[in-house]
Each structure stands twice: as structure tokens, then as C-alpha cells.
Amino acid sequence: MRVFITAILIGWSLMLTAISVSADNARSVRAVDASQSVGSKMILRSFTPVDFSQYSPSNAFELVKHIPGFSFNEEASKRGLGQASANILINGNRVAGKNNSLEQVLKRIPFDTIQQITIYEGASLGMPGLSGEVVDIVVDSSGINGTWRWHIEHRDQNNLVDPAYWKANLALTGKHSTTSWSLGIDNNYRRLGHGGPETVFNYTGGPNEYRYEAASYDRDKPSVAIGFEFNPTSGNTGHVDISYQHYWQSDLEVRNSSIAILGQRYERKAIHKTMELSGDYAFDLGYGRLKLIALHNESRQQEQSSLKYIDLNKTPFQSERQDKLGESILRSEFGWPSADADWQWSLESAYNFLDRYLDGVDSKVDELRFESNMSYSKSLNPALGLQLSLGVETSEISQSGNVEKNRNFTRAKGLLGLTYAVSDLTNFYVGVSRKVGQLKFSDFLQTIDINDSNSNESNPDLVPEQAWQLEFKLEQSLKSWGAASIILRAEDIEDIVERVAVYDESGTGRDAVGNIDRAKRYSGLLSATFELSSLGFSGARLTIDSQYNRSRLKDPLTNTYRRLGDEIINKVDTELRQDIPQTAIAWGITYEQNHYAPEYLYSQIITKREQKNLVVAYIEHRNVWGLKARFSLRNLLDRVDHQTTLNYGFGRGPAGNLNNEERRARDFGLMYLLTLSGSF
């Protein structure tokens, strides 16, 4: 059946290609390619919505996906707001709030409200943390505009996985006088799962075990977000955003074994409720402009796990965890111009806490953090720009419960970057920075995984990692052929956070998250778009996003050098898409490949591998009774996820011994996807 479907798709693709080659050349997305400076801001490219009309995007997210050679980054997940990391701005401002992803925010912006798309060199914007291509989307809504999307999924395998029929979102925007508003309602409804055989090779003299396992993972995440933007004639601006998210999870894993008494059933259920309120207000003050920002976020999380055995003589396990966590932030940013330069001074305070109840034990971690940063951006000449940032961060982390401990940290950080417009088509950036990491509160506290028979011990001695980073970026416009960008990074990391062993009073080792003295990491990223119309393949484009990472650290158990655990070694995402000229039809094929380094625990080494990788084929029609429809077949090559787990007695160090090896394969089947969307 799968071969038959693949043959039909190949034949259909060849037919569509023949139609397109004989058609008139389609208009590709063309940008105004001109590296130019406006004050200290360096414009790399600019677009109008008309440039993307051939794709009939319904919202800003669909538009951004078609910007040649551009790959968007979400804001880094961290406590506080800190410096910007997302490379998309809305009306020149960072996306407000933390509870909603950048993708969700972009999907709530109807295409009809977009006025202009400008790509700047981030280092020239006077926003600490930004470098390389940064997209600014200018939005101006009038009246009421809306978009909607409905997505359904069905699989041909794994009876444990239900169809997913209720993934949908609705977005409304409007404007009254000088106040704009937006409403977003999302239901991220997912039904996931896989199944397959597993073999356990016993190296201690016992019999081998043969298993068949099947699993389903149900996820529901409905959310609502309301936003207001104020632009009075005084020139002052403000935003208020409110959001609520309800997350429900239900996991089921069933194991049948050749050794009957080893069969088991694992269940996990979770409910998370999260609310966030944020706002900002900006106004002129003296020779500059002051922006005040406030945010408060609270979440309540409950999780229950159970493990039952076919052997009634074995005692079942149960675990219950309740978390209360929250964050409160106050931040101010004061910016002012000076000649051809922009200055900004920021102050931020943030309070975070995690209160955990786990199997009868109460523990709490909280942090009070302050940060001050001064940045300077200057255009040295029409082609050369300078970015300088200096800051200091101080924090007090307190832990209570089974461990009582207070610690204080003061760390300096900064950035020196240079941007050079080699020509109207080529832009180059080089920067060196001192970075300070943040600790995950959950790493301080104990967690238990009863399904994998291991636990993560608490480690109150964790310290934040620090790193020196050298970065090179090259952005190249290929004119009618597309665009490409390359990023190279080298990092020297101190106190890197990794899996380590901690020992109790009896000398027994346990797995925990801890620090390793030093590590080095090198990475390269490529994002490219190639327009194929010039080759006679009208309306077609090839996009490539890939990354490669290489790292080195000394393993604390074996004293040998290895990569960082569970690191992405290489990742490739490619898409061939054709919008057939003079029609409303588009088709495409995507390919995804991931390669990870092994994960190293105290008594385990876990290696994951993909076989055949992930291939998706789709066909899209932009006007089905006024709607946009897309039908996809996912996992055409029948990707299989392999995992090998080496289990050691007395740890995987020199004194340990290999007890057994688990080899498993997981198949998640062919998926049929239908997406309907529209705007009004």
C-alpha cells in the first residue's frame, strides 16, 4: 500500500512538473536588495505583502516561512526577560509575554493587516542580544479581521492511537480609534504513539527477553490570549496581554514479554494550568525614551504515574507530584540617540519559585535576580556598524525542604560585535560574547521515573554555566536565485551543566544533574532558499535548514573524552515546493533527518538512531470554495526510531559491569493529514 501511494505521488509530481515547465514563468518572491543605513539601523532587504501573494498566506507565520533564506528563532526559554533572542519584531517591538510562542503570535496576525516586511542587521538595532537577520513586520489593522485553521490527523497503524480531529485555532484582530486588540483561541490537540519489538540481551548468565511494546501519548492544550495595543497621538505606546493555558496529558505504555511475569502496564496523567499577565508602556523622557515592562506568570501542575505488573506477586508502584511555580518581572529600558549612535540602559528584577510536593516530601527553590546592562550601537560608516554591550547579573538562590541552602552569584557578561556590508548583496557579522547560563529549578529537586526504574537525585551544589562565544554570520542574497545565511560558532564553556554522579554517605552512586569543569562546542548552521524558475522549473523553490555540532568534555566517570550527552550532531530539514503558475495548486515534498549523540547517565548509556528518516508529501489548493486546503501524507518511507540502552551495575565507570543491553525499534505508521484554513 505504501509503495503504491509513493508511486502515485511520484507520477503526480512528474505530471505537475511538466505542466509547470510549459507554463509562463511565475513571479518569485523578490526583495529590494540594498544594504543601506537609516540612522544606525542597517536595512538588508525589504518586502511588501504583494511579494508573497502567490502563496496566499492567511497569517504572518505563513508569510515568514516564505522569506528566502530566513529561519526564525523563538525567544530562548529562560527566567526573566533579559536580552532579545527572537529574530522577529512586530512594529519594531519584541513580542510581549512568555506563555505564548512566537509561532502562536504570528499565526494571530492576519495577512491582510501586514503593511511592510523589513529585514535589518540585528546588531544595528540597538537591541542587546540581536545579530544577523531580524525581520520587522509592520502591522496596521482596521475594522475586524480574522483567520482560522482546522487540522485533522489519522494513522494506518497502532490501534492505541486515536485520530486527532480537534486541533484548531481562531484569531481575531481589530482597531478602535488608537487602540488595537487581538484575540487568539487555540486548541493544540495531539494524539501520538508508536510500537515495536524490543530485545534484552542478558550478559549475566540469564535468558534473553523478547518484548513487544506499544504506547500512546495524548495531549490537549487549549489556550486563550487577549492583547491590547495603545498608540495615542501623544506618541506614547503601551501593550497589555492576558493569557490562560490548560494542559492535559495521558500516557499509556504496555509491554508484553516472552517471560510472562515481566509484562507491565505504565500510565501517566498530568494537568497543568498556567495564567500570565504582562504589559509595557513607553514614553519620551528627556533626550530619550523610557519603556517600563511588567510580567506575572503562575502555574499549577499535577502529575500521577503508576506501574502495574502482570505478576501479581510484584508490588505495583505509584508516584504523585504537585508543583506550584511562578515568575514576576519588572524591567525598564531607557534608550537615547547620540550622533550616529544609539544607547540603551536596562534594569531588570525577577523573582521565580518552584514549590514541589513529591511522594510526601515538600521542597522549594526560589531565586531573586537583578540584572543591569548598557548597550551601544554605532554606524562607523555606511558599511560598518559596531555593537557593544556590558552587563552584570546578581542572584540569590534559596532551597528548602530536605536540603536547606542559600547561595549568591554575581556574574559579568557582555558582547562586542561588528557588522560589515561587503556589498548590496553580502553582509558579514563577527562577535565575541560572554554568556551566563541559568539553572533549571527542577534540576535542584528529586524526580522519579518509575517506568525506566531510575531517578534524578537532587543536587543543591549546582552552579550556572558560563561561556565565551565567538560567532561569525554571513548573509548572502542570490538575487532571483534566492538567499542563504551561514552561522559558525565556537564556545569555551565553564561549569557546563551535564549528567553526573552524586554519592550518599554509604558511597552509593546516583544519577543527578551537575557541573563538569570545562567543555568546548563548535557549531555550524545553514539556511538557504533556491528559486528554481531560472532553471525552467517554474514556481519552484528548494529550502534547506541544517546544523552540525561538535563538542568535547571529559566524562567524570570514565575520565575519557566524549560529546555532550544527547547533543544534536547534525540535523537537516529540506523542502521542495512548487506553486504551479496560473493555477491555485501547489505541491511539495519535505525531508527531515536527525542524528543525536548518546545520553550518558550514571548506570546507563542511551543511543537513539533514525532509520529511513521522515518524508512528507503534500498537495495544496488555495481556493476550495474560498478556503485553503492542504492534504499531506507523513512518514512515506516508514521511518523507524531505534534505541539501544546499555545497563550497568555499580555505574558505568571502571568498577561497573555491563548487565544487559536493550535494543528496541519503534514504528509510528503512515499518517494522513488534512488542513483547512481561511480568513475573513
WOFEN-V184166 format. One record per pair of residues at least 12 apart in sequence whose ideal C-beta (glycine too) atoms are under 7 Angstrom apart, sorted by sequence separation. I is the first residue (numbers start at 1). J is the second residue. If there is no record, write none. Layout:
BEGIN
i=I j=J
i=I j=J
END
This chain:
BEGIN
i=33 j=45
i=73 j=85
i=74 j=86
i=122 j=134
i=152 j=164
i=227 j=239
i=228 j=240
i=280 j=292
i=306 j=318
i=376 j=388
i=396 j=408
i=417 j=429
i=418 j=430
i=446 j=458
i=473 j=485
i=474 j=486
i=499 j=511
i=500 j=512
i=502 j=514
i=529 j=541
i=530 j=542
i=551 j=563
i=576 j=588
i=596 j=608
i=618 j=630
i=619 j=631
i=646 j=658
i=647 j=659
i=32 j=45
i=73 j=86
i=152 j=165
i=171 j=184
i=198 j=211
i=253 j=266
i=280 j=293
i=305 j=318
i=333 j=346
i=353 j=366
i=375 j=388
i=417 j=430
i=445 j=458
i=551 j=564
i=575 j=588
i=576 j=589
i=618 j=631
i=647 j=660
i=31 j=45
i=32 j=46
i=52 j=66
i=73 j=87
i=88 j=102
i=119 j=133
i=120 j=134
i=197 j=211
i=227 j=241
i=305 j=319
i=332 j=346
i=352 j=366
i=375 j=389
i=395 j=409
i=417 j=431
i=444 j=458
i=473 j=487
i=499 j=513
i=500 j=514
i=529 j=543
i=618 j=632
i=31 j=46
i=72 j=87
i=119 j=134
i=169 j=184
i=170 j=185
i=197 j=212
i=198 j=213
i=252 j=267
i=279 j=294
i=331 j=346
i=332 j=347
i=352 j=367
i=394 j=409
i=416 j=431
i=444 j=459
i=575 j=590
i=617 j=632
i=646 j=661
i=31 j=47
i=72 j=88
i=86 j=102
i=119 j=135
i=120 j=136
i=151 j=167
i=169 j=185
i=225 j=241
i=226 j=242
i=251 j=267
i=278 j=294
i=304 j=320
i=373 j=389
i=374 j=390
i=394 j=410
i=415 j=431
i=416 j=432
i=443 j=459
i=444 j=460
i=471 j=487
i=472 j=488
i=497 j=513
i=498 j=514
i=500 j=516
i=528 j=544
i=551 j=567
i=574 j=590
i=594 j=610
i=616 j=632
i=617 j=633
i=151 j=168
i=169 j=186
i=196 j=213
i=251 j=268
i=278 j=295
i=331 j=348
i=351 j=368
i=574 j=591
i=593 j=610
i=616 j=633
i=644 j=661
i=645 j=662
i=117 j=135
i=118 j=136
i=150 j=168
i=169 j=187
i=195 j=213
i=225 j=243
i=303 j=321
i=373 j=391
i=392 j=410
i=393 j=411
i=415 j=433
i=444 j=462
i=471 j=489
i=497 j=515
i=498 j=516
i=526 j=544
i=527 j=545
i=549 j=567
i=616 j=634
i=644 j=662
i=149 j=168
i=168 j=187
i=195 j=214
i=224 j=243
i=250 j=269
i=277 j=296
i=329 j=348
i=330 j=349
i=350 j=369
i=372 j=391
i=414 j=433
i=443 j=462
i=496 j=515
i=549 j=568
i=573 j=592
i=617 j=636
i=644 j=663
i=117 j=137
i=149 j=169
i=167 j=187
i=195 j=215
i=223 j=243
i=224 j=244
i=249 j=269
i=302 j=322
i=371 j=391
i=372 j=392
i=392 j=412
i=393 j=413
i=414 j=434
i=469 j=489
i=470 j=490
i=495 j=515
i=496 j=516
i=526 j=546
i=549 j=569
i=593 j=613
i=30 j=51
i=148 j=169
i=166 j=187
i=167 j=188
i=194 j=215
i=223 j=244
i=249 j=270
i=276 j=297
i=329 j=350
i=349 j=370
i=413 j=434
i=547 j=568
i=572 j=593
i=592 j=613
i=614 j=635
i=615 j=636
i=643 j=664
i=29 j=51
i=116 j=138
i=148 j=170
i=167 j=189
i=193 j=215
i=223 j=245
i=301 j=323
i=328 j=350
i=371 j=393
i=391 j=413
i=412 j=434
i=413 j=435
i=469 j=491
i=495 j=517
i=525 j=547
i=548 j=570
i=591 j=613
i=592 j=614
i=615 j=637
i=29 j=52
i=114 j=137
i=115 j=138
i=166 j=189
i=167 j=190
i=193 j=216
i=248 j=271
i=275 j=298
i=327 j=350
i=328 j=351
i=348 j=371
i=391 j=414
i=413 j=436
i=439 j=462
i=468 j=491
i=496 j=519
i=524 j=547
i=547 j=570
i=571 j=594
i=642 j=665
i=64 j=88
i=115 j=139
i=146 j=170
i=147 j=171
i=193 j=217
i=221 j=245
i=222 j=246
i=300 j=324
i=369 j=393
i=370 j=394
i=390 j=414
i=467 j=491
i=468 j=492
i=494 j=518
i=523 j=547
i=524 j=548
i=547 j=571
i=591 j=615
i=613 j=637
i=114 j=139
i=115 j=140
i=146 j=171
i=164 j=189
i=192 j=217
i=247 j=272
i=274 j=299
i=327 j=352
i=347 j=372
i=389 j=414
i=411 j=436
i=439 j=464
i=467 j=492
i=493 j=518
i=523 j=548
i=546 j=571
i=570 j=595
i=612 j=637
i=614 j=639
i=640 j=665
i=641 j=666
i=113 j=139
i=146 j=172
i=164 j=190
i=221 j=247
i=273 j=299
i=299 j=325
i=369 j=395
i=389 j=415
i=438 j=464
i=467 j=493
i=493 j=519
i=523 j=549
i=546 j=572
i=568 j=594
i=569 j=595
i=589 j=615
i=590 j=616
i=612 j=638
i=613 j=639
i=640 j=666
i=27 j=54
i=74 j=101
i=75 j=102
i=113 j=140
i=164 j=191
i=191 j=218
i=246 j=273
i=272 j=299
i=273 j=300
i=299 j=326
i=326 j=353
i=346 j=373
i=368 j=395
i=437 j=464
i=467 j=494
i=569 j=596
i=612 j=639
i=640 j=667
i=26 j=54
i=74 j=102
i=113 j=141
i=144 j=172
i=145 j=173
i=163 j=191
i=220 j=248
i=298 j=326
i=325 j=353
i=367 j=395
i=368 j=396
i=387 j=415
i=388 j=416
i=436 j=464
i=437 j=465
i=465 j=493
i=466 j=494
i=492 j=520
i=493 j=521
i=521 j=549
i=522 j=550
i=545 j=573
i=568 j=596
i=569 j=597
i=589 j=617
i=611 j=639
i=612 j=640
i=162 j=191
i=190 j=219
i=245 j=274
i=272 j=301
i=297 j=326
i=325 j=354
i=345 j=374
i=367 j=396
i=437 j=466
i=465 j=494
i=466 j=495
i=491 j=520
i=567 j=596
i=610 j=639
i=611 j=640
i=638 j=667
i=72 j=102
i=109 j=139
i=144 j=174
i=161 j=191
i=219 j=249
i=297 j=327
i=367 j=397
i=387 j=417
i=436 j=466
i=465 j=495
i=491 j=521
i=521 j=551
i=544 j=574
i=566 j=596
i=567 j=597
i=588 j=618
i=143 j=174
i=161 j=192
i=189 j=220
i=218 j=249
i=244 j=275
i=270 j=301
i=271 j=302
i=323 j=354
i=324 j=355
i=344 j=375
i=435 j=466
i=465 j=496
i=520 j=551
i=543 j=574
i=566 j=597
i=587 j=618
i=610 j=641
i=611 j=642
i=113 j=145
i=141 j=173
i=161 j=193
i=218 j=250
i=270 j=302
i=296 j=328
i=323 j=355
i=365 j=397
i=366 j=398
i=386 j=418
i=435 j=467
i=463 j=495
i=465 j=497
i=490 j=522
i=519 j=551
i=520 j=552
i=543 j=575
i=565 j=597
i=587 j=619
i=112 j=145
i=141 j=174
i=142 j=175
i=160 j=193
i=188 j=221
i=243 j=276
i=270 j=303
i=323 j=356
i=343 j=376
i=489 j=522
i=519 j=552
i=564 j=597
i=565 j=598
i=566 j=599
i=587 j=620
i=608 j=641
i=609 j=642
i=635 j=668
i=141 j=175
i=217 j=251
i=295 j=329
i=365 j=399
i=384 j=418
i=385 j=419
i=434 j=468
i=435 j=469
i=489 j=523
i=519 j=553
i=542 j=576
i=563 j=597
i=565 j=599
i=586 j=620
i=635 j=669
i=87 j=122
i=110 j=145
i=158 j=193
i=187 j=222
i=242 j=277
i=268 j=303
i=269 j=304
i=294 j=329
i=321 j=356
i=322 j=357
i=341 j=376
i=342 j=377
i=518 j=553
i=565 j=600
i=608 j=643
i=635 j=670
i=110 j=146
i=158 j=194
i=186 j=222
i=216 j=252
i=294 j=330
i=321 j=357
i=341 j=377
i=364 j=400
i=384 j=420
i=433 j=469
i=488 j=524
i=540 j=576
i=541 j=577
i=585 j=621
i=607 j=643
i=635 j=671
i=29 j=66
i=110 j=147
i=158 j=195
i=186 j=223
i=215 j=252
i=241 j=278
i=268 j=305
i=321 j=358
i=341 j=378
i=363 j=400
i=364 j=401
i=383 j=420
i=487 j=524
i=516 j=553
i=540 j=577
i=584 j=621
i=606 j=643
i=607 j=644
i=633 j=670
i=634 j=671
i=153 j=191
i=215 j=253
i=241 j=279
i=293 j=331
i=340 j=378
i=363 j=401
i=383 j=421
i=432 j=470
i=487 j=525
i=540 j=578
i=584 j=622
i=29 j=68
i=141 j=180
i=185 j=224
i=240 j=279
i=267 j=306
i=320 j=359
i=340 j=379
i=362 j=401
i=363 j=402
i=539 j=578
i=584 j=623
i=606 j=645
i=633 j=672
i=634 j=673
i=213 j=253
i=214 j=254
i=239 j=279
i=292 j=332
i=319 j=359
i=361 j=401
i=431 j=471
i=486 j=526
i=516 j=556
i=539 j=579
i=184 j=225
i=213 j=254
i=238 j=279
i=239 j=280
i=266 j=307
i=291 j=332
i=361 j=402
i=539 j=580
i=604 j=645
i=605 j=646
i=632 j=673
i=61 j=103
i=64 j=106
i=213 j=255
i=238 j=280
i=290 j=332
i=291 j=333
i=430 j=472
i=485 j=527
i=539 j=581
i=604 j=646
i=84 j=127
i=87 j=130
i=183 j=226
i=238 j=281
i=264 j=307
i=265 j=308
i=393 j=436
i=459 j=502
i=484 j=527
i=521 j=564
i=538 j=581
i=604 j=647
i=631 j=674
i=85 j=129
i=92 j=136
i=211 j=255
i=212 j=256
i=264 j=308
i=290 j=334
i=429 j=473
i=484 j=528
i=603 j=647
i=604 j=648
i=61 j=106
i=83 j=128
i=84 j=129
i=87 j=132
i=89 j=134
i=182 j=227
i=211 j=256
i=237 j=282
i=264 j=309
i=399 j=444
i=457 j=502
i=519 j=564
i=555 j=600
i=603 j=648
i=630 j=675
i=60 j=106
i=61 j=107
i=83 j=129
i=84 j=130
i=87 j=133
i=181 j=227
i=211 j=257
i=236 j=282
i=264 j=310
i=288 j=334
i=289 j=335
i=428 j=474
i=482 j=528
i=483 j=529
i=59 j=106
i=87 j=134
i=88 j=135
i=89 j=136
i=90 j=137
i=91 j=138
i=181 j=228
i=236 j=283
i=263 j=310
i=288 j=335
i=482 j=529
i=605 j=652
i=629 j=676
i=59 j=107
i=63 j=111
i=87 j=135
i=91 j=139
i=209 j=257
i=210 j=258
i=288 j=336
i=427 j=475
i=482 j=530
i=603 j=651
i=60 j=109
i=88 j=137
i=90 j=139
i=179 j=228
i=180 j=229
i=209 j=258
i=235 j=284
i=261 j=310
i=287 j=336
i=481 j=530
i=482 j=531
i=602 j=651
i=603 j=652
i=627 j=676
i=628 j=677
i=59 j=109
i=209 j=259
i=260 j=310
i=261 j=311
i=426 j=476
i=481 j=531
i=627 j=677
i=628 j=678
i=59 j=110
i=63 j=114
i=179 j=230
i=425 j=476
i=462 j=513
i=480 j=531
i=627 j=678
i=59 j=111
i=178 j=230
i=425 j=477
i=462 j=514
i=463 j=515
i=626 j=678
i=58 j=111
i=178 j=231
i=209 j=262
i=411 j=464
i=457 j=510
i=459 j=512
i=462 j=515
i=481 j=534
i=57 j=111
i=60 j=114
i=160 j=214
i=178 j=232
i=457 j=511
i=459 j=513
i=480 j=534
i=160 j=215
i=161 j=216
i=178 j=233
i=403 j=458
i=405 j=460
i=409 j=464
i=411 j=466
i=456 j=511
i=457 j=512
i=459 j=514
i=501 j=556
i=158 j=214
i=160 j=216
i=456 j=512
i=500 j=556
i=501 j=557
i=403 j=460
i=454 j=511
i=456 j=513
i=496 j=553
i=482 j=541
i=113 j=173
i=437 j=497
i=110 j=171
i=399 j=460
i=49 j=111
i=107 j=169
i=70 j=133
i=108 j=171
i=110 j=173
i=107 j=171
i=49 j=114
i=70 j=135
i=498 j=564
i=499 j=565
i=498 j=565
i=48 j=116
i=67 j=135
i=47 j=117
i=443 j=513
i=46 j=117
i=64 j=135
i=46 j=118
i=46 j=119
i=45 j=119
i=108 j=182
i=43 j=118
i=44 j=119
i=44 j=120
i=108 j=184
i=365 j=441
i=43 j=120
i=44 j=121
i=60 j=137
i=42 j=120
i=41 j=120
i=42 j=121
i=365 j=444
i=104 j=184
i=365 j=445
i=42 j=124
i=104 j=186
i=363 j=445
i=41 j=124
i=40 j=124
i=41 j=125
i=40 j=126
i=354 j=441
i=59 j=147
i=354 j=442
i=358 j=446
i=44 j=133
i=58 j=147
i=356 j=445
i=511 j=601
i=511 j=602
i=160 j=252
i=510 j=602
i=509 j=602
i=557 j=651
i=557 j=652
i=558 j=653
i=557 j=653
i=499 j=600
i=501 j=602
i=499 j=601
i=100 j=225
i=319 j=448
i=319 j=450
i=317 j=450
i=509 j=651
i=96 j=239
i=100 j=243
i=307 j=450
i=97 j=241
i=99 j=243
i=307 j=451
i=96 j=241
i=305 j=450
i=97 j=243
i=99 j=245
i=454 j=601
i=501 j=651
i=99 j=274
i=99 j=276
i=98 j=276
i=97 j=276
i=97 j=278
i=96 j=278
i=96 j=280
i=266 j=451
i=98 j=295
i=99 j=297
i=253 j=451
i=98 j=297
i=126 j=335
i=81 j=293
i=126 j=342
i=128 j=344
i=126 j=344
i=128 j=373
i=128 j=375
i=79 j=327
i=81 j=329
i=80 j=329
i=126 j=375
i=81 j=331
i=126 j=377
i=124 j=377
i=124 j=379
i=124 j=385
i=128 j=389
i=123 j=385
i=121 j=385
i=123 j=387
i=82 j=348
i=81 j=348
i=80 j=348
i=80 j=350
i=79 j=350
i=79 j=352
i=131 j=417
i=79 j=367
i=80 j=369
i=82 j=371
i=79 j=369
i=83 j=373
i=80 j=371
i=123 j=417
i=124 j=419
i=123 j=419
i=132 j=429
i=121 j=419
i=131 j=429
i=40 j=340
i=131 j=431
i=40 j=341
i=40 j=342
i=121 j=427
i=123 j=429
i=40 j=377
i=40 j=378
i=40 j=379
i=132 j=473
i=37 j=379
i=131 j=473
i=133 j=475
i=42 j=385
i=132 j=475
i=37 j=382
i=40 j=385
i=133 j=485
i=132 j=485
i=132 j=487
i=79 j=438
i=78 j=438
i=42 j=419
i=42 j=421
i=44 j=427
i=35 j=421
i=35 j=424
i=34 j=424
i=33 j=424
i=33 j=425
i=35 j=427
i=69 j=482
i=68 j=482
i=69 j=483
i=68 j=483
i=69 j=484
i=69 j=485
i=44 j=475
i=45 j=477
i=33 j=477
i=33 j=479
i=194 j=641
i=28 j=480
i=203 j=658
i=204 j=659
i=71 j=527
i=203 j=659
i=70 j=527
i=203 j=660
i=69 j=527
i=202 j=660
i=69 j=528
i=201 j=660
i=69 j=529
i=200 j=660
i=201 j=661
i=68 j=529
i=200 j=662
i=198 j=662
i=199 j=663
i=198 j=663
i=198 j=664
i=197 j=664
i=196 j=664
i=197 j=665
i=196 j=665
i=196 j=666
i=195 j=666
i=196 j=667
i=194 j=666
i=195 j=667
i=194 j=667
i=71 j=545
i=194 j=668
i=193 j=668
i=28 j=531
i=28 j=533
i=26 j=533
i=25 j=533
i=157 j=667
i=158 j=668
i=158 j=669
i=26 j=538
i=157 j=669
i=25 j=538
i=26 j=539
i=156 j=669
i=155 j=669
i=156 j=670
i=21 j=536
i=23 j=538
i=155 j=670
i=21 j=537
i=155 j=671
i=20 j=537
i=21 j=538
i=20 j=538
i=153 j=671
i=154 j=672
i=20 j=539
i=17 j=537
i=153 j=673
i=152 j=674
i=55 j=579
i=151 j=675
i=54 j=579
i=149 j=675
i=150 j=676
i=149 j=677
i=148 j=677
i=148 j=678
i=147 j=679
i=146 j=679
i=146 j=680
i=26 j=579
i=26 j=581
i=25 j=581
i=24 j=581
i=20 j=578
i=23 j=581
i=24 j=582
i=23 j=582
i=20 j=580
i=19 j=580
i=20 j=581
i=16 j=578
i=16 j=580
i=56 j=622
i=112 j=679
i=111 j=679
i=110 j=679
i=58 j=628
i=16 j=587
i=56 j=628
i=13 j=587
i=9 j=617
i=58 j=677
i=58 j=678
i=58 j=679
i=5 j=633
i=6 j=636
i=2 j=636
i=2 j=638
i=2 j=670
END
